[in-house]
Amino acid sequence: MRRQLKLFDILCIGVNAIVGSGIFLLPGRLLEGAGALSIVLFLVCGVMLIPVGLCFAEAGSRVDRNGGPYNYARIAFGDFVGFALGWIAVVTAIFSYAAVANGLPYYLGEFIPGTDKGALAHVVSGLVIFFLMILNVRGVRLGANIINFFTLSKLVPLLLFVAVGLFFIKPVHFTVPTGISAAPVYGLLLAVVFTYQGFEVTPVPAGETLNPARTIPLAVMGSLILSGILYMVIQGVIVGTGAPVVGSERPLADAADFVLKGWGGTLLAFGALISMTGYCAGIAFSAPRFLTVLCEDRFLPRAGAAIHSRFQTPYVATIFISVMAFVMTLFLDFEKLVDISALAVSSQFLVTALAIPFLRKKTAVTDQTYVMPFGIIVPILGVLVSLVFIFQIKAQELIWFVATIAIGVAVSYAYRLVRGRGG
């Protein structure tokens, strides 16, 4: 595949993946639990994730191939860990893609009545998936451009809300409520951490990136820092304006209504629609890259790694991911979606941090390779932060995680068995 992706493209992939539904849903809960300290929570979480981000930055500069964390795990710990991580990433992407695509009609229904009900809702979800599939089959540049477009588009209503809201801020609202205990704030901290998920996908298209040893580290840390600043500013406007969003199911839209006097809710509903579409575009682009490397390395049928002769895209994997996502839209309800990605992403954090010492021994260093300062200290901090997240995972998610790996191993073993017999 040709190298066509520049720093701006990879940065948009990261920001698009991070700035998703969380910022549209979380501000009210944070305001209720921590008041003005909720702004600080975004800062603390961003700082906590810096060691993890630095681990992805160094790993991404050392491995010049699509697949991101899959490659780091396989090089460091062998085939089984690598396949397990890659398989989980593919399955989670399909489920998340389907669930978010199913949520799109609910927001579209506010602008086009009737599109959020019955068979028409499935048609809307299917058309979005089909449209994104065509774009990603026809070219890497097209797929990246659509992500760039939706990334910038989702930021417009958020930045407009911030720009207007700054004029309505009153210092009196920045008071720390009395009686705050550590336990609830700790619980909120963990919730905020997961709004930062997404920077881990920036190394996935490394094999199609220009100068990946420089581009990937800058994109990883850049997307993490830019998203953190945006989160703090948005929460600061909500706190400073005194917007009544405690207990709200759509706090950002209600805050925009309060600040922008009536039309803000419509603006932020449009922002949510754009954000969800952008999230789908990101998965439509990145998930086939995970699947392709599993097929290239013969864990799954080699046909899945086929590259289009004209467009130089992983067209078989793209079509497969799209078809499976559409099939899942017929069974997954957006409201019933459990955050099954929590353990999958946390496992990528943990394995990447653990892999750094092994990657340093097994990969060559060039003048473009990024090497973290302070030796082994930063990877150790990355491991500790990852474990904090993993220990919060519920038993139901752990069962799903183990069962999914078991299914993947069985499928891969059956394929290898058949291949070994000449089938």
N, C-alpha and C positions, 0 to 999 in steps of 0.2 A: 504494500500500500504506500501511496505517496505521502511525503511529509508536507502537510499543508496548514497545520494549525499553529497559530502564533500565540504570543503571550496573552493578548487580549481575549482570544478564543478560549484558552484554558482558564483564564481568570473568570470569564463569564460562566463557564461550566461549573466552577466552584461556587460562585456567588448565587447562581441560579439554584443549585442544589441546597445551599444553606438557607437562603431567604425563602421559606415556603410557608406552610399553613401555620407554623408555630407562632410567628409574630402577630398573626391575625387573631389568635385565640388566647394567648397567654397573658397579656398585660393586665387584665382585670384580676386574675388570680394573684398575680404578683403584687398588685397594689393593695389588695385585701390583706395579704399575709405579711407584707414588709413595708408598705407605705413608700416613702421616699428612698428607702434603702433598696428598693427593687431595681433602681438604676445601677447601684453598685453590684448587684447580683450578676448582671450581664458582664461587668468588668471582671469580676472574680472568675466567672466561668471561662471567659476568654483567656485569662491568664493561665487557668488550670490546663487548658487545652494546648497552650503553646508548646510544651514538651512533646505532645503527641504530634502536633503539626510539624515540628522540627524533625521528628523521626520519619514522617512521610516525605518531607523535603529531601532528606539525605537519601532515603531509599529510592525515591523517584529519580534522583540524579545518578544513581548507580546502576539502575536497570533500564535499559533502553528498549522497552518492549511494551506492547499493549497488555493490559491485565492488572496493573497496579498491585494491590496486596496479594493476589494469587501468586505472582512471581516471587515476591519477597518470602512468602511462606514456603514455597517449593524449594527455592534455593537454600533457605536456612534450615528447614526441617524435613524436607523430603516430599515425595509424591502424595502421600496420604493427607497430610495437613494442607498442602497446597490445593489438592482437589476439593477437600472438604470446604475450605474457605471460598474457593471459586464457585462451587456448586451452590452454596448457601447464598452467595451474592446474586447468582442468576435467578434462583427461585424467589428470593425476597424481592428482587426487581420486578419480576412478573406479577407477583401478588400486589405490590405497591402500585405498579402501573395501572392495573385493572381497577383497584379501589379508588385511586384518585381520578381516573377517567370516568368512573361511575359517579363521582361527586360533581363533575363539571356541569351536568344538566341542572342540578339544584340552583346553581348560581346563574346559569344562562336563563333559567325560567323567570328571573326577575326582570329580564330585558325582552325575552321572547316567550310570552305565556304559552304553556302547554308542552314545552320542550323538556320539562322536568318530571313527566309522568309516563308510565306505561312503556309501550314498545318504542315510542318516539325518543325516550331517554336513552335506550340502548342504541338507537340509530345514531344519536348525537355522539355517544361514546365511541361507537364503531367508526364514525367518520373522522373523528380526531385521530384515532389510532391509525387508520388507513392513510390519512394525509401525512402524518409524521413518518410512516413507513416509506411512502413514496419518496419523500424528501431525502431520507437517510439512505435509501437504495441508490438514488440518482447522484449522490456525491457527498463526500466528507465536508466539502465547503458549504453545501446547502444545509446539511445537518447542523454544522457549527453556526451558520448565519441565523438559522431559526432560533437557536439557543441565545445568541447575542441579542436578537430582536426582543425575545420575551424577557430576558434579563433586564434590559434597559426599560422595557415597557412596564414591568412590574415595579420598578423603582420610581417611576414618574409620579403615581398617586401618593406613594409613601413620602417622597421628598416634598410634594406640594402640601401635604398635610403638615409636615414639619415646618416648612417655610411660613405658612400662614399661622400655625399654632404658636410659633415663637413670639408673635406680637400679643398673645393672650396669656403669657406666663406671668404668674404672680409669686414672688418669693415666699409668701406666707404658706404656700402649699408644700414647700420643701422642708417639712418638719417630720422628724422621726417619731412614729407613734410609740407610746409607752406600753410596756407589758409584752414586748416581743421576746419570745424564747428561742433558744438555739435550734431545737428540734424542727419546728415548722419551717424556719428559714433554710435549714439543711435540706429538707424535702423539696423546697422551691428551687434550691441551687441545682439539684439533680434534674429537675424538670427543665430548667433553663439550659443546662448542658446539651440536651438533646435538640434544642433549636439550632445548635451549631453543627449538627450532623450535615455532612455534604462535602466538606473539603477533602474527604478521603477519596472522592471520585476523580479529583483532578489528575492523578497520575495514570488513570486507566487508559487514555489514548496516547501514552508516551511514544508508541511506535509510529504515530502519525504526526508528531510534534516537531517543529523546527527547533534545533538546539535544546533538546529536552533536559540536559544536565543543568542548564541555566533556567529554562522556562518553568519546569515543574516546581522547583523550590519557591520561586517567586510567586507562582500562581497559588500554591498551597497556603503560604503565609499571607499573601495579599488578600485572598478571599476570606480567610479567617479574620484578619484584622479589620477589613472594610465592613464586613457583616457585623462585627462586634460594635464598631463605632455607630453604624446605622441603628442597631438595636438600642444602644444607650440613649441616642438622641430621641428616638421615637418614644421610649419610656419616659424620658425627661419631659417631653412635651405633654404627655398624658398626665404625669404627676403635676407639672407646673401649671397647667390650665385648670386643674381641679375637675377634670372630666368625670362624670358619674358612671364609671364602668365596672364597679365592684359587683360581682354576681352576673355580669352580662355574658351571654353566649357568643356575642360578636363584639368584643370590647373595642377593637380598633375602629370598626365601622361606627359604633355608638360615640366614640370619642371624636371622630371626624364630623359626625352630625352635630355634636355639641359645639365644636370649634367653628365649623364651616356653615353652621346654621341651616340645616335641612338637606342640602345636596351632598354633604360629605359622605353620608351612608351609601349613597349610590356610587360615588367615586370609589370608595373602598371595596364595595361589592364587586365593582369592575376590576379593581386591583387584585382581589382574591381570585377571580376568574382567570385573569392573566397569569397570576402566580401558579395556579394549579396546572394550567396549560403548559407553562414553562417547565414545571416539574416533570410532566409527561414527556416533553421534548428532550429533557436531560436524560431520562431513563431510556427513551427510544434510541438515543445516541450511544450511551455508555454500556447498557446491558449486553448488546451483541458483541462488544469487545471482550467482555468476560467469557461469553460462551465460545467465541472463536478460539481463544487460547486453549481452552479445555479440549476443543476438537483438534487443534494443531498438535497438541501433545498426546493425542490418541487415548484420552480418557473417555471420549465420546466419538461418534462417527466422524471420520475425516471430512465428510461432505459438508459438515457444519462450518468448516473453516474456509469454504470456497470464497474467492474474491472475484467480484465482477470484472470482466476483462476490459470493459470500457470505463466504468465509473470508479473502479478501484475501491469498492466498498465491500464489507462483509455481508453480502446481500442475503445469503441463505440464513444466517443467524438473525439478521434484521427481520426477515419475513417470519421466521419461527417465533421470535419473541413477540412480535405484533399479533400473530394468530393466537398464541397461547394467552396473551393479555386480553384479547377480545373474548375468547372463550370464558375466561375467568370473570369478565364483567357480567356474564349471565348468572353467576353464582355468588359473587361478592357484593355486599351492600356497603356503601361508604360509611354509613353510621355504625356498622358492625365491625369495622376494621379494628383489629387489635394492633398495637404497635409492635408487630412482629420483627420490625427492622432493628429494634433496640439492641438485641443480643447479637444480631448479625454485624452491625456496625461496631459495637464494642469489641467483638472478637477480632475485627480487622485492626482496631486500635491496638489491642493487646499483642497480637501476633507481629504486627509491624514493629512495635517498640522492642519486642523480644528478638526480632530478627537482625537488628542493627549490628550487634557484635559479630554475628556470623557473616553478614554481608560485607563487613569491613575485611574479613579474612578471605572471602571467596570471590570478591569482585575487584577489578583493577581500578586504580585511581588515576584520573587524568587531570589536566589543569582546569577542567570544567566541573569536576566533581565537587559537590557541596559536602563539607564535613562539619558536623556540629561542634561547637566549642565544649570544653569541660569533659572531654572523654566519655566515660560510661555514665556519668551522672544524669544527663538529660534522658537517655533511654530508660534508666531506672525510674525516673520521675514519670515518664510516659507509661510504664508498666503499672505503677501505683495508681495513677489517675484512671487508667483503663479498668483496673480491678475494682475501684470504687464504684464505677458504673455497673460493672457486671454483677456485683453483689446485690444490686437493687432489682435484678431481673426476677420476674415471677416464675413460679414452677410451671405454669402453663406454657410460657414462652420457651423455657428450657426443654420441656418435653417435645414441643414442636421442632426445636433446633436439632435435637438428637435424632428424632424420627426422620427429619428431612435429610440429614447426613446419611442415615442408614439406607434410605431409598436411593440416594445418589450413588452410594458405594455399590449397592446391588445392581443398579442399572449399568454402571461402569464395568463391574466385574462380568456381567452377562455379555456386554459388548466385546470385551477383551477375550472372553472365552470363545465366542463365535468367530472373532477375527483370527484367533490362534488356530482354529480348526479349518481356516480357509473359507469361512462362510461369508 
